Amino acid sequence: QVQLVESGGGLVQPGGSLRLSCAASGSIFIFNPMGWYRQAPGKERELVATITGGGTTAYADSVKGRFTISRDNVKNTVSLQMNSLKPEDTAVYYCNVDARLNAGIHYWGKGTLVTVSS
């Protein structure tokens, strides 16, 4: 059983910064990519950023240069540093573990709300 618990969401003004963190417990392996997705009101869930156990990262075009994903393989945590936030970044952000290789599924956290507004 894998549990993902996100923290760090909240209200921030445009141009501000937030750091999201996700603590994973259970059968998480270094070969499982971890990442962040988001879902804005009325929109589909979309990929924000992913990171492999070896540290290879990928970002949505909309967040490149503003967001940075990082991972601690010992503590089984993944973080998302978000800078220069824009109102369009407002969404519920979900932590993800891609466990298709070993478990056949993705694991998801419950989500944390990020609101960017003045």
Sequence and secondary structure as in RCSB ss.txt:
>XXXX:A:sequence
QVQLVESGGGLVQPGGSLRLSCAASGSIFIFNPMGWYRQAPGKERELVATITGGGTTAYADSVKGRFTISRDNVK
NTVSLQMNSLKPEDTAVYYCNVDARLNAGIHYWGKGTLVTVSS
>XXXX:A:secstr
  EEEEE  EEE TT  EEEEEEEESS  TTS EEEEEE TTS  EEEEEE TT  EEE TTTTTTEEEEEETTT
TEEEEEE S  GGG EEEEEEEEETTTTSEEEE   EEEEE  
